[in-house]
Structure formats: C-alpha cells, structure tokens
Amino acid sequence: MPTYPFLQVDAFTERPLAGNPCAILFDTEDLDEATMLAIAREMNLSETSFVRRSSVADFGARYFTPAGEIPLAGHPTIATVHALVETGRLPWRGEAVTVTLELAAGVIAVDLRLERGRLWIVMNQPKPTFLSCYRPEEILPVFHLTVADVMPDLPLQTVSTGTPQLMVPLKSLEELRRVQVDLAAYQALRQRADFFSVHLFCLQGVEVGQTFARHIVAPPDVLEDPFTGSATGAMAAYLWHYGLLSQPAFIAEQGHWLGRPGQARVEVVGPPQDIQAVRVGGTAVTVLNGELKLPAHPDFRGGNDGRI
C-alpha cells in the first residue's frame, strides 16, 4: 500500500489554528493529476501541495485546490518551505539563504532567514501582468455592492503574478464587511472572465496592517480564503501601480473575520510603471504530522526509490 508522509501547516501566522492551512505531501513523483486532485478534495483545504524532485530547481511542487491545479499560490509556498525545513529535507541552520521552487507557473526564488527566533520565509513572485478591466456594474452586484462602495477613479482589474485575480478596491472596512456573495451569479461571472478568483480589499487594517482583504473563490473550493499570498502580491502591484501606496513596503492582513487572522509583509520591487517583482513573506507553524495511505491501484505506478 503506497504511503506518503505529510504535514499540515498554518501559513502567515505565528500560532496554530490561524492563518491559512495547507497540507504538504512528500515523495509524490508517482501520483498522477487525478489522484492529486482526489487527495486535495480529501484534505478539503484551500490548497494541497505535492512535493517532488525537480531538474531545474532545488525542489518541485504542484498545488491543487479541490477544483484543480493552480499555477502559483502564496500560502502553499510558505507552508511547503516551512515543511521542507521541519522535516530536514531542506537543511537550515538559521542562516540567510535562498532556495528555488519549481511550480506550474515556473521557477521562483524563496528566501529564508531567522527573525526573532523564528523561520521567516519570503516568496519572490514574478513580474505582474495587468489584464482585463471590468465595468463596476458587471462585478459589484455579485457581491451585493454598488459603485458607491468602491474607491473612485480606479479600475476593477485582473492582475496576475502567476495566478490571475480580480482586484476590487473598496472604500473602507465597512464596505468590506458588507460583502455577500451571490454564488450563482459569481460562478456565471467566472465562466466568462479571465480571473480565477476575486480579491476585495481596502486601505485599512484591523490590527497593525495597512490593508485588509477578503478573497472569494467558488465551490468546490473553499468559498472565502483565510489568507491569499498570491493575491496579496497582485494587490500590492495594483496599489503601487495606481499610486495608492506612499512606499512600496507594507503589512497586509486577512482572515480575522473568519477566526483565522493572518499577516504578511509585502514589498513591491521596481517603479510603479515597471514593477519587476513582488515579495510576500511570513511565518508558519505545523499542526499535523502523519502519513496518507492509498490502496494499490493501477493508477499508482509505485516506486519510492530516490524520492525527495
């Protein structure tokens, strides 16, 4: 019976049962896409990470939501690197180092350093692309909002640092708290749009942050994501590009209203009109450690030799 060691890690938090949980499975070279998707549905988290060897990076990983593979995601990256260190697969002695991770979106660099006695992990997201803009009248009713709720003179625009997400800038926490999803309308919207999910945010924090956000996906995925690192990077690019930040580094918050508070430090690299990358960093904590056992099946090619 094939077995796969795994951890469940809460990312973008310093304490268990906060931030965003991710399951990380190791030694997954023999798993096909259908099996990885089935495991992601079994885990029933925002994402599940499948670690494997890479010929072009230090490690490879594929990220699956319950609906399918996603090319790049933030909290699985933080969680995966944390898990690699915790299990000894990535030897780390507290020094500042950079490792590479091969994802479906390409190879990214991830920085590790020791800060206040904790492992701090920073993912370097690729150069952002600014994609389609949408009429407010097309988007806002899906969330029970109106044109009066959004920041004036700003586009509702899809931005991607690897995964396309629609940016919706709201005036304040009050408007953000009133968001309600018309699920049928949302699913119909996603079918004709160029984005995977929607990131609604404002320029206020609830604790120490300069921004607070809510991130809406769609079933079978978790409807509201506790903390979304890739969208936080895209949001940072959007804010810097459109002149909404006085400096390119800030603290982003998300998840507090879900009972899973999360926090990230964010830095945009490059001038507003020529952003080169976005850095999104945070900490993580392990909450589960075990093995996944799967029955023998023709879909499993087997063989554990030389696994990560």
PyMOL commands that set and color helices and strands:
alter all, ss='L'
color gray80, all
select helices_A, chain A and resi 33-43+74-86+136-143+147-149+173-177+183-192+229-241+256-258
alter helices_A, ss='H'
color red, helices_A
select strands_A, chain A and resi 3-11+20-25+47-52+59-65+68-70+97-103+106-115+118-125+129-134+156-160+164-169+197-202+211-216+224-225+249-254+262-269+277-282+284-293
alter strands_A, ss='S'
color yellow, strands_A
deselect
rebuild
show_as cartoon
